[in-house]
Amino acid sequence: MSETTTIESEALAAIEAATDLSALDTVRVAELGKKGRVSGLMKTLGQMSAEERQDMGPKLNALKTRVAAAVEARKTVLEDAALEADLANDVLDMTLPPRREPTGTLHPVMQVFEEIAAIFGDMGFTVAEGPDIEDDWHNFTALNFPEGHPARETHDTFFFHPQQGDKPKVLRTHTSPVQIRTMMSQKPPIRIIAPGRVYRNDWDATHTPMFHQVEGLVIEKNIHMGHLKGCLIDFVKAFFEVDSVEARFRPHFFPFTEPSAEMDVKYTKVGESIEIGEGDAWMEILGSGMVHPNVLRNCGIDPDDYQGFAFGMGVDRLAMLKYGMPDLRPYFEADAKWSRHYGFKPWLTPSVSGGLS
Amino acid sequence: MKFPLSWLKDHLATTASLDEILAAMLKAGLEVEHVENPAERLAAFTVCKVTDAQPHPDADKLRVCTVDTVDGTKQIVCGAPNARKGMTAIYAPLGAYIPGLDFSLDKKPRKIRGVESSGMMCSTKELEAGDDHDGIADLDEALKLGTPAAEALGLDDPVIDFEVTPNRPDWLGVQGIARDLAAAGAGGFIDEPVKKVSGSFDCPVEISLEAPDACPVFAGALVKDVTNGPSPDWLQARLRAVGLAPKSLLIDITNYISLDRARPLHVYDADKLRGKIIARLGRTAETLDALDGKTYEITPDMCVIADASGAIGLGGVMGGTSTAVSAETRNVFIESAWFDPLRTARTGRTTGITSDARYRFERGVDPSSCADGINQALRLVLDYGGGTASKIKIAGEAPERTDRVVFTKSDVTRLTGLDIKTAAMKKTLKSLGFGIEDTGESIFLTVPGWRFDMAYSADIVEEIARLEGYDTLPTTSLPAPESGKRAVTTPIQDRVRTARRTLASRGFQEAVTWSFMPHADAKLFGGGDPALTIANPVASELNQMRPSILANLAAAAQKGFNKGERDMRLFEAGPVYRGDGPKDQRTVIAALVRPVAARHWQGNTAAYDPYHAKADLFAVLTALGQPPTRFQIDAPRQAHWHPGQSACLKLGPKVTIAHFGALHPRVLKALDVDGPVYGFELNLNALPLMRAKTTKTKPVLQKIDLSPIHRDFAFVVSDNIAANAITIAAHGADKKLITRVDVFDVYQGQGIEPGQKSVAIEVTMQPIGDALTDKDIEAVSDKIVAAVVKATGGSLRR
């Protein structure tokens, strides 16, 4: 008995005393190796009587298991310590900078186009497009601008050189020709918006020769001016992300609508920026009206069957008002500093459910 | 159009305040642009009485005045030589802003040479209300203490400036404005007919109308023994108030009537007329020395007023110098005619003349106003210039306005949602001058001569709605759309959105640049079509529609670099133009990098190169659901690309969808851009449309438990063999089994003959169903080697 007890306590002590893996292995061989002391004890079982073996067998086996477990436990401890010691020598300066990734941005006008599409999309509008280079008929005549009438001259039109006696093509002066193209190619009911580039020969602090508009068109059976008013007030609230907007509609003249109206909204000047919705001053933001019966007829729609409204607004200005850009001209200069400051993050996608901005 | 409030009150009986007038203008659609209200500017200043004026003890030129003011008795030190006891003057209280001096008085009394002074007495110059140099304003004693200075100076007449829309030429006369404001409820329209002037002799000037389409009616009268001196003060004041300089009685009268009634007139010095007056069309080689000092060439399209000497005026546009009135004019011939709007507009455009007459005639002048105009002019000439008037001679007839509008009453509710009683509608229409014949459901309306914008029932609806007030319109949200489930955007618009976000997320800044560019630069990019040259560009360097966005981006990138930006990465999604037809416009997305290698402590980052451009292009294509491998790569087809470091992506032999790589150094040099510059331009219209899926459900995932197998091969090929010749051939060896072929090494140098290269590829095979045996793999490998050798003429590298 005493020999086994001694061997066990000595073995366990030696295991605990091993300070590295090789020392531990030496102990393991000395105790559990073929010629080790514990193995030696196990061999004595062969010479024992049956009763002795029945008594000693389980005891020696348990002893062997305990010593082996102690070796494994110590091994884990020593391996952990060795790893920690290694890692302590394998240190990176985590304050060093990673490689610089360029930062991309989206242009505010393009973003605002998407915001507008999200709002009107929610009201059942689809997005239509038309060409920038238009013929006289689509840009003027079909929209009830009489030939030679001074209303045409208010548009500061860019002309191309006339080809073979035709009227010169023009750069569209508004997105309204898309109304015509839409009504010529699809049957009512129609609800579209048409965003795009438009062009006028005017360049000063508040005008650029190219700018952006969104046109809207609703043609159904029972749409009246109250819908125009409701739809546009709903739009302005959603666009400027405010709970209420004080708006007024004023009579105006557009050849292609009758009755026609301009929409003003109230605003407050707060420092350099502008808050839309309430305040003491009015700002004009769009033109609108009921589609002129001549325009409907020009597109093959019977004004006794269908009616509706149209509107058009300057997107650059809406973007300026919402996001506080003071000047129109840098929009078209691809200036890196301006883009970093006023540009939008790449993955910001306007939606009615997720918020526009 | 500008008018002073007092002038409006000639035609509008009203007690309305300025604000009420402005509100009525807004309601009726007269968009006010500016109100110049001197009363507001001079609100701080009032009439005061100087009760005593003593010399200043320490200054010879100053006086110490005791002044009764609205604020009580004040001591004011005054330096004006005319300050005296008993004077009625204008008082400025402490703190008042003095417009003519552009400063504000102190808020507390200050000492002037030791004597306290509380406020100031002003000159009209200091109030920007006059020009006196003699000292402070010396007013009529009768003015009461505290009278507002604006009233005391006769400056309490606000001038309103508003926008006249092209459909309302009647608003170019104060009378027309009054009529609308009366209809809008701002007062009563004073509808006094113009009194006839009976002449004492027959007009000796013959009038002959040879072009009745251009000038169908011409009224004329002669006044003998006129004195053409300055016009009376009230007339001069009115012209000045609207920004016109008074010239002489005769000229001022024509300007006045043009502004008062939108009725242009013209005056001729009758002694300079040669024979009869003829209204006819122009003749070739005719010219006119016009009143603006310029000489104009006349075309046969123009309406000319002529006498025996030739053209003496362009009808409805401008008169000539040869018959102009002057201070010496004794006998004047007055013209009151009507000219065709379209012809007048054309003449105006051709000559470039802008005149008040043209502005009115091209928009429309009431044709029946000829006689009224001439009677009004004769009265004024006789009253202020004396003389004897002839009888009025009228040649031709005013074109009869026969247009009647059938107005359907229910259209008001149908188009506006408003519910308005018939009586109210009729009242509005009557006040606007319509003749009314009510037939129950409809009203037959005769259009007044001064309106040119009334043809349809909808036009009448606008009149009724605007004068009812748009603020009474209902506010109704749109009903849910009749048809649902449609996509909001088109596939091309979706592509634009996805491509933009892909590039922005890869570090590109989005630009929006002009659709036009210099013609010479456009030619470098394959453009320059004369059909796409703008005839009247805003600037000569913006005269050609762009064939590509890259030139604009390159210029912007260089500009950014010049401003100190390091690594310019720009993109733009927008139009390019292949022709002037509606289908010739393409939506492209172009990206461009003018790279600067960034230094980094782990080793410098490789500068952007053509393969980065390819990676960015492929990333966009992948994001658009267009696997880049479906396209063929070929030599560039556009001359602005570097011939050896760029390529195009094709879909079949005809469709090119994109170019990418380096821009041509010669093109960059012409653009004044430092190279190298890399990028791509992708035609979003040319990409094949995804087949519309009938269901949103995706096919079941095919589970494959077998691991893919990778095998490497290296081939030695001639160095003019494209890498993709090898990868395509390898892939083709077993299209079902081989899922990927990747080039992982290209080597030239020791061990490889000059003119040859070694290209190493990794082939990935994905067994489906049964596992591959070594034998199977060997068989596929043999096929791969055979295919590549056959395709390239190369050999397996051993």
Interface residues (C-beta under 8 A of the other chain):
Chain A: L96 P97 R99 R100 E101 P102 T103 G104 T105 L106 H107 V109 M110 E114 A117 F120 G121 M123 G124 F125 T126 V127 A128 E129 G130 P131 D132 I133 E134 E147 G148 H149 P150 A151 E153 T154 F158 F159 F160 H161 Q163 P168 K169 L171 R181 P189 R191 R197 Y199 N201 D202 W203 P209 M210 V218 E220 I223 H224 M225 G226 H227 K229 G230 C231 I233 D234 R248 F249 R250 P251 H252 F253 P255 E258 P259 S260 A261 E262 M290 H292 P293 N294 P303 Q307 Y331 F332 E333 A334 D335 A336 S339 R340 G343 K345 P346 W347 T349
Chain B: L26 K27 A28 G29 E31 T165 P166 N167 R168 L342 A345 R346 R349 E362 R363 T413 R414 L415 T416 G417 L418 D453 Y456 A458 D459 V461 E462 A465 R466 Y470 D471 L473 P474 T475 T476 S477 L478 P479 A480 P481 E482 S483 G484 R486 A487 V488 T489 T490 I492 Q493 R497 R500 R501 L503 A504 S505 R506 G507 F508 Q509 E510 A511 V512 T513 W514 S515 F516 P530 A531 L532 T533 I534 A535 N536 P537 V538 A539 L542 M545 N552 L553 A556 A557 K559 G560 K563 E565 D567 M568 R569 L570 E572 A573 G574 P575 Y577 D580 G581 P582 K583 D584 Q585 A598 H600 W601 Q602 T605
